[in-house]
Amino acid sequence: MGVFIIAALYLVLIIKCLQLAVKLKDLFGMYLVVGITVMIGFQALINMLVVMGLLPTKGLTLPFLSYGGSSLLLNMICIGILMNITAQNQGEKGCLS
């Protein structure tokens, strides 16, 4: 049950970020949001596949949950960038709300 909740939360994060990317008119911002979303999504997917034994060990941490100082810091910076892009876009409609 807990694994399903964690996987669902990652799915919600990815869907919300892609919705943000679709609503952006700035092409650079859209590419940045898609790139960060793909980075976090693939990292989570690869970690989950390694844990299930479907892939060989890669050494990737699970974003926001596994202990790893530089990985956690990078993921937090990426989410901060996404929040900044959302704040810049708030004047139009409000994307993540």
ZIFEN-V205566 format. One line per field, one symbol per residue. ss: DSSP state (2 for helix, 1 for strand, 0 for the rest). A space follows every 50 residues. Layout:
ss->???
This chain:
ss->02222222222222222222222000222222222222222222222222 22000000000000000022222222222222222222200000000
